[in-house]
């Protein structure tokens, strides 16, 4: 069916819930999912005979849909204005009674996180309208469309979940499944399964390839809502051979068995402080990026294979020992660099797909003789991130042959030792290349494709002396232009007067503050920043980029260097306010602008993120007649950023 028509139905359903005062995407999808279940299992033949209203109180789940339809029509609940308010309220009572009987039909509804499901909508008019939309649609279309329709429903999620989870796009999942190529009889796990996208595509892949599917699908998710969405997603696609667990995959005793294939897109850069499963070993504070890689390796069978979507930061920086162990003890099959923003609007963090296999007990001289890098460029994607992965799949299947060709060309072109990485002169491809074990070791086991790609571009971009002179002249003209603008600004009397007034005000303020017992917080850092005039010690390839930053952005980045500690976005932005004022900068630089700038720095590896635990909300004692607002116990975390040690080292 036309996707536009499916989207139209979903938009109508979602609009009903929004009009009813429900604007949380996850809540809306859960309510619609529960309603669809009753339509999926509905039977027209009534074993109790003719319709009678008392039967609705304890109606079996299979009979609910058509009985509810008759009840709505009999009481004219589908006509405005609705006068029978009593009958309207009974709709929710009937639905919630029927939900509890779903466990008699689906074993998946007997698990703990599915036992307490109910309709949380307090406005029964919403359910009545949604029931009609769904009923009208499936009177004209087959129930087999329900899976496809549910896929469109999941696309309405536009916000990241409480634990950093989001729905991984189908066009990213499909090539990963094809590259790992799961087979019948194998066990497949997603330890952070979300809505079950990897498990669903595994089923579709095997069904399309082999006709029949005999594979064991396993998923786990820390968020009970996402675990429920995964169950609904697989049920609506007519899949029964699966097991979804609501659990923290990283915790002790959660997952114990080994699997043939593991695919996961874990939450990024979250500090994990709970006691880890002994499969990983140790319980030091580390980010989920590293922990899910270690967990995947631990859960793989010998010769098992895994694909893990990771933020770029884990592939370089100060985790060289971790990467050395990965490369030395296991086989890195390949790294696919994804385009910036492929997971927007959920995150703009640059990501890659890490493919590895477990060769630990199979003795080889080198577990990873080379790493295959492939880039999905921004140009090959549409505005939504969807692009052709055909070439990726072809190159993946031919990578052993390409590696042999790479070695042959390397041997032909080795006239003298190279100081840094570069591809063989006759290598015809730009999208992918290989880096051997020796090169990896020489580069601190850096697994970021951009690290080698930048070097390659600098080497192969041959420039004639005449072109070089023209480039220098253009740069000189640009510098002279900037100097002229700066001089004009300095000569502006109004600007000078404002600056003197600000300085005078600042001096008065400092005199007043000196008379008090305590000094302003962070005064030393602010004064140090005002005295600083030179460029930051950042890597050379970032100098031009730094010059393009606005004045507040430059000062913001400097703050992280001088503080030399993790800073929250609002904290760093506030630290530079006095500095901007002292320099005569009159425009407002908001916390929101600061946060966006920090995320931009993070994209280029200038900053790295951490999530720190800040406080805990206590459970307040219940008082009669008093509404308990803080009626839950929960830990609150805050995101902070700091300059990576590796980035500092490269700038010295």
KETOR-266756 format. One line per 10 residues: their letters; for each residue x negated, y negated, z of C-alpha. Coordinates in steps of 0.2 Angstrom, whole numbers, plus 5000, padded with zeros to 4 digits. Example, Ala and Ser with C-alpha at 12.3 -4.5 7.8 and 13.67 -1.06 7.14 Angstrom:
<voses>
as	4938:5022:5039  4932:5005:5036;
</voses>
This chain:
<voses>
xxxxxxxxxx	5000:5000:5000  4994:4982:4997  4984:4976:5012  4993:4959:5010  5010:4967:5014  5003:4976:5029  4995:4960:5036  5012:4951:5034  5020:4964:5045  5007:4963:5058;
xxxxxxxxxx	5008:4944:5057  5027:4945:5060  5024:4956:5075  5011:4946:5083  5021:4930:5081  5035:4938:5090  5024:4941:5105  5016:4923:5104  5033:4915:5104  5037:4926:5119;
xxxxxxxxxx	5022:4918:5129  5010:4932:5127  4994:4926:5119  4981:4939:5124  4976:4949:5109  4972:4965:5119  4989:4964:5128  4998:4962:5112  4990:4977:5104  4993:4988:5119;
xxxxxxxxxx	5012:4983:5119  5014:4986:5101  5004:5003:5102  5016:5009:5115  5031:5004:5104  5024:5013:5089  5021:5029:5099  5040:5031:5101  5043:5028:5082  5029:5040:5078;
xxxxxxxxxx	5037:5055:5088  5055:5049:5085  5068:5063:5080  5085:5059:5073  5094:5074:5078  5100:5072:5096  5100:5088:5106  5112:5080:5119  5126:5077:5106  5134:5060:5103;
xxxxxxxxxx	5126:5044:5110  5131:5040:5128  5123:5026:5138  5119:5035:5154  5107:5047:5145  5096:5032:5142  5090:5032:5160  5080:5048:5159  5079:5050:5140  5065:5061:5133;
xxxxxxxxxx	5052:5051:5123  5056:5059:5106  5074:5053:5107  5071:5035:5113  5068:5026:5097  5085:5030:5089  5095:5029:5105  5087:5012:5109  5092:5006:5091  5110:5011:5095;
xxxxxxxxxx	5110:5003:5112  5103:4987:5104  5117:4987:5090  5131:4992:5103  5127:4978:5114  5123:4966:5100  5106:4962:5107  5099:4959:5089  5111:4944:5087  5109:4927:5093;
xxxxxxxxxx	5114:4921:5105  5112:4936:5116  5126:4936:5129  5124:4953:5138  5109:4949:5149  5112:4964:5159  5110:4976:5144  5095:4966:5139  5086:4969:5155  5090:4988:5154;
xxxxxxxxxx	5079:4988:5138  5063:4987:5148  5069:4999:5161  5073:5012:5148  5056:5010:5139  5045:5011:5155  5055:5027:5160  5051:5034:5143  5033:5030:5143  5030:5041:5158;
xxxxxxxxxx	5036:5056:5149  5023:5054:5135  5011:5065:5145  5023:5080:5141  5019:5077:5122  5001:5071:5122  4988:5079:5133  4978:5062:5131  4991:5053:5141  4988:5064:5156;
xxxxxxxxxx	4971:5057:5160  4969:5044:5174  4968:5028:5163  4983:5033:5153  4995:5037:5168  5000:5020:5173  5003:5013:5156  5019:5002:5155  5027:4988:5146  5020:4972:5154;
xxxxxxxxxx	5031:4960:5144  5044:4952:5155  5054:4945:5141  5065:4959:5134  5069:4949:5119  5052:4951:5113  5054:4970:5113  5071:4969:5104  5063:4959:5090  5048:4969:5088;
xxxxxxxxxx	5058:4985:5088  5068:4978:5073  5052:4973:5063  5045:4991:5065  5061:5000:5062  5064:4990:5046  5046:4993:5039  5047:5012:5042  5064:5014:5035  5055:5009:5018;
xxxxxxxxxx	5038:5017:5021  5030:5033:5026  5024:5036:5044  5007:5040:5036  5004:5021:5034  5004:5019:5053  4985:5022:5054  4981:5009:5041  4994:4997:5049  4985:4999:5065;
xxxxxxxxxx	4968:4995:5057  4976:4978:5052  4982:4976:5070  4965:4978:5077  4959:4964:5065  4969:4952:5075  4957:4953:5090  4947:4937:5088  4939:4936:5106  4926:4946:5114;
xxxxxxxxxx	4931:4957:5128  4928:4955:5147  4912:4967:5146  4906:4960:5129  4915:4972:5118  4923:4969:5101  4929:4979:5087  4915:4983:5075  4920:4980:5057  4924:4994:5046;
xxxxxxxxxx	4912:4989:5032  4897:4991:5045  4903:5007:5052  4906:5016:5035  4888:5016:5029  4881:5021:5046  4892:5036:5046  4887:5041:5028  4868:5038:5032  4869:5050:5047;
xxxxxxxxxx	4880:5062:5037  4889:5072:5051  4893:5090:5047  4907:5102:5052  4904:5111:5069  4894:5096:5075  4897:5086:5090  4898:5067:5088  4898:5054:5103  4900:5036:5104;
xxxxxxxxxx	4895:5031:5122  4903:5013:5120  4917:5018:5109  4928:5002:5110  4943:5006:5098  4935:5022:5091  4930:5015:5075  4914:5027:5073  4924:5042:5078  4938:5038:5065;
xxxxxxxxxx	4926:5035:5051  4917:5051:5055  4934:5060:5053  4938:5051:5037  4920:5055:5030  4922:5074:5033  4939:5075:5027  4934:5066:5011  4919:5077:5009  4925:5094:5015;
xxxxxxxxxx	4944:5093:5014  4946:5100:5031  4939:5093:5047  4931:5104:5061  4921:5092:5071  4922:5088:5090  4923:5069:5093  4919:5061:5110  4920:5043:5116  4918:5034:5132;
xxxxxxxxxx	4921:5016:5136  4919:5006:5153  4935:4996:5149  4951:5006:5151  4960:4994:5139  4947:4999:5125  4948:5017:5130  4967:5017:5127  4966:5008:5111  4954:5021:5105;
xxxxxxxxxx	4967:5035:5109  4981:5025:5100  4969:5022:5085  4965:5041:5083  4983:5047:5086  4990:5035:5073  4978:5042:5061  4984:5059:5065  4968:5065:5073  4970:5077:5088;
xxxxxxxxxx	4953:5085:5091  4945:5071:5101  4941:5067:5119  4940:5049:5125  4934:5045:5143  4936:5029:5153  4918:5029:5161  4902:5019:5163  4891:5029:5151  4875:5023:5160;
xxxxxxxxxx	4881:5029:5177  4875:5045:5186  4885:5060:5180  4896:5052:5167  4890:5061:5152  4880:5077:5154  4880:5088:5138  4870:5085:5122  4876:5080:5105  4871:5082:5087;
xxxxxxxxxx	4876:5064:5082  4877:5048:5092  4883:5031:5085  4885:5016:5096  4887:4997:5095  4884:4993:5114  4887:4976:5122  4872:4965:5120  4859:4959:5133  4869:4963:5149;
xxxxxxxxxx	4858:4966:5164  4862:4983:5172  4859:4984:5191  4869:5000:5196  4861:5016:5199  4857:5024:5182  4860:5042:5176  4845:5053:5179  4845:5056:5161  4836:5040:5159;
xxxxxxxxxx	4826:5040:5175  4822:5026:5186  4834:5012:5191  4825:4996:5188  4835:4981:5181  4835:4982:5162  4846:4976:5148  4860:4987:5140  4850:4985:5124  4836:4996:5130;
xxxxxxxxxx	4847:5007:5141  4858:5013:5127  4844:5017:5116  4836:5028:5130  4853:5035:5134  4856:5040:5116  4839:5049:5115  4842:5058:5131  4859:5064:5125  4853:5070:5108;
xxxxxxxxxx	4850:5088:5104  4833:5092:5097  4833:5086:5079  4849:5076:5083  4851:5059:5075  4857:5042:5081  4861:5025:5075  4862:5010:5087  4866:4992:5083  4854:4981:5093;
xxxxxxxxxx	4850:4963:5095  4834:4957:5086  4826:4953:5103  4824:4971:5108  4813:4974:5092  4800:4962:5097  4794:4952:5112  4787:4959:5128  4794:4976:5127  4779:4983:5117;
xxxxxxxxxx	4777:4998:5129  4795:5003:5126  4793:5002:5107  4776:5011:5108  4785:5026:5117  4799:5026:5104  4787:5026:5089  4775:5039:5097  4788:5051:5105  4802:5050:5093;
xxxxxxxxxx	4805:5047:5075  4811:5030:5069  4820:5035:5053  4823:5017:5048  4829:4999:5053  4842:4990:5043  4842:4971:5046  4860:4964:5046  4864:4947:5040  4866:4933:5052;
xxxxxxxxxx	4884:4931:5058  4890:4948:5052  4899:4950:5069  4907:4933:5070  4918:4926:5078  4912:4938:5092  4894:4934:5092  4881:4925:5081  4866:4935:5087  4855:4942:5074;
xxxxxxxxxx	4856:4961:5074  4849:4977:5066  4853:4995:5065  4840:5007:5073  4841:5024:5065  4831:5038:5075  4830:5056:5077  4824:5067:5091  4808:5076:5087  4801:5077:5104;
xxxxxxxxxx	4799:5095:5106  4794:5098:5088  4775:5095:5088  4768:5084:5074  4753:5073:5073  4764:5058:5073  4782:5057:5077  4784:5041:5067  4771:5041:5053  4780:5025:5046;
xxxxxxxxxx	4795:5014:5048  4807:5011:5033  4814:4993:5033  4829:4988:5023  4837:4970:5022  4856:4967:5019  4854:4949:5014  4867:4935:5017  4868:4933:4998  4875:4951:4996;
xxxxxxxxxx	4889:4948:5008  4905:4938:5006  4911:4925:5019  4918:4939:5029  4902:4949:5029  4909:4962:5018  4897:4967:5004  4891:4981:4994  4881:4994:5004  4879:5005:4988;
xxxxxxxxxx	4860:5001:4986  4857:5004:5004  4864:5022:5003  4854:5026:4988  4838:5019:4995  4841:5029:5011  4843:5045:5002  4827:5042:4992  4816:5035:5006  4805:5050:5006;
xxxxxxxxxx	4801:5049:4988  4799:5030:4989  4787:5033:5004  4776:5044:4993  4776:5031:4979  4771:5017:4992  4756:5028:4998  4751:5031:4980  4751:5012:4976  4743:5008:4992;
xxxxxxxxxx	4728:5019:4988  4726:5012:4971  4726:4994:4978  4714:4996:4993  4699:4987:4986  4695:4979:5003  4703:4979:5020  4718:4968:5023  4718:4956:5038  4737:4957:5039;
xxxxxxxxxx	4752:4967:5032  4756:4966:5014  4765:4978:5002  4755:4986:4988  4753:4974:4973  4763:4985:4961  4778:4987:4973  4793:4982:4964  4806:4980:4978  4810:4966:4989;
xxxxxxxxxx	4824:4973:4999  4815:4987:5007  4797:4992:5012  4787:5003:5023  4775:4999:5038  4764:5013:5043  4759:5018:5061  4743:5009:5060  4751:4993:5055  4764:4995:5069;
xxxxxxxxxx	4750:4997:5082  4741:4982:5075  4756:4972:5077  4760:4976:5095  4773:4989:5089  4784:4975:5082  4800:4982:5074  4808:4966:5068  4808:4966:5049  4806:4947:5048;
xxxxxxxxxx	4789:4949:5057  4782:4958:5042  4793:4950:5028  4787:4932:5033  4769:4938:5032  4773:4946:5015  4781:4930:5008  4766:4919:5013  4754:4931:5005  4762:4934:4988;
xxxxxxxxxx	4768:4916:4986  4753:4911:4975  4751:4892:4973  4740:4883:4961  4729:4868:4967  4740:4856:4957  4756:4862:4965  4748:4862:4982  4743:4843:4980  4761:4839:4974;
xxxxxxxxxx	4767:4848:4990  4755:4838:5001  4761:4822:4993  4779:4825:4995  4776:4829:5014  4766:4813:5015  4780:4803:5008  4792:4811:5020  4781:4807:5034  4779:4788:5029;
xxxxxxxxxx	4798:4787:5027  4801:4793:5044  4788:4781:5051  4796:4767:5042  4813:4771:5050  4805:4773:5067  4797:4756:5065  4813:4748:5060  4821:4756:5075  4808:4749:5087;
xxxxxxxxxx	4810:4732:5080  4828:4732:5083  4830:4719:5097  4847:4726:5103  4839:4743:5105  4824:4735:5114  4836:4725:5126  4846:4741:5130  4830:4751:5133  4824:4737:5145;
xxxxxxxxxx	4841:4737:5154  4841:4756:5156  4823:4755:5162  4827:4741:5175  4842:4751:5181  4831:4767:5182  4818:4757:5192  4831:4751:5204  4839:4768:5206  4822:4775:5210;
xxxxxxxxxx	4819:4762:5223  4835:4766:5231  4832:4785:5231  4814:4782:5239  4823:4775:5254  4833:4791:5257  4826:4806:5266  4828:4819:5251  4823:4816:5233  4834:4820:5218;
xxxxxxxxxx	4833:4838:5212  4821:4842:5198  4814:4824:5198  4796:4831:5196  4801:4840:5180  4810:4825:5173  4795:4814:5176  4783:4827:5168  4794:4827:5153  4794:4808:5151;
xxxxxxxxxx	4775:4809:5151  4774:4822:5137  4771:4816:5120  4764:4830:5110  4772:4845:5101  4776:4861:5110  4764:4876:5109  4776:4885:5097  4770:4897:5083  4765:4888:5068;
xxxxxxxxxx	4778:4895:5056  4791:4886:5067  4783:4868:5067  4793:4862:5052  4809:4869:5060  4805:4860:5076  4803:4844:5067  4820:4845:5059  4828:4847:5077  4837:4831:5083;
xxxxxxxxxx	4828:4822:5097  4840:4830:5111  4837:4847:5104  4818:4845:5105  4819:4839:5123  4831:4853:5127  4819:4866:5120  4805:4857:5130  4815:4859:5146  4814:4878:5145;
xxxxxxxxxx	4795:4877:5143  4792:4866:5157  4804:4874:5169  4797:4891:5165  4812:4900:5172  4829:4906:5166  4841:4892:5164  4860:4892:5161  4866:4881:5146  4875:4868:5157;
xxxxxxxxxx	4860:4867:5169  4847:4864:5155  4858:4851:5146  4860:4841:5162  4842:4841:5165  4838:4831:5149  4852:4818:5152  4840:4806:5162  4826:4809:5149  4837:4804:5135;
xxxxxxxxxx	4843:4789:5144  4825:4784:5148  4821:4785:5129  4835:4773:5125  4845:4787:5117  4863:4781:5119  4873:4795:5110  4881:4807:5122  4874:4825:5121  4887:4836:5128;
xxxxxxxxxx	4885:4853:5137  4895:4861:5123  4882:4854:5110  4868:4860:5122  4875:4878:5122  4877:4878:5103  4859:4872:5101  4853:4886:5114  4862:4899:5104  4853:4892:5088;
xxxxxxxxxx	4836:4894:5097  4840:4911:5102  4844:4916:5084  4826:4912:5079  4819:4921:5094  4814:4904:5103  4824:4909:5118  4830:4926:5125  4846:4928:5135  4850:4937:5151;
xxxxxxxxxx	4865:4939:5161  4863:4937:5180  4875:4942:5194  4880:4926:5203  4894:4929:5216  4907:4941:5221  4926:4937:5223  4932:4944:5240  4949:4952:5242  4959:4939:5252;
xxxxxxxxxx	4971:4946:5266  4989:4947:5261  5000:4934:5270  5019:4935:5270  5026:4923:5258  5010:4918:5251  5004:4923:5234  4987:4930:5233  4978:4922:5219  4961:4931:5221;
xxxxxxxxxx	4969:4948:5222  4955:4958:5215  4937:4962:5219  4925:4957:5205  4907:4952:5201  4904:4936:5191  4889:4934:5180  4882:4919:5171  4872:4919:5155  4854:4911:5156;
xxxxxxxxxx	4840:4909:5144  4821:4908:5144  4806:4907:5132  4800:4925:5128  4782:4928:5133  4778:4935:5116  4784:4918:5108  4773:4908:5120  4758:4919:5116  4760:4917:5098;
xx	4760:4898:5100  4744:4897:5110;
</voses>
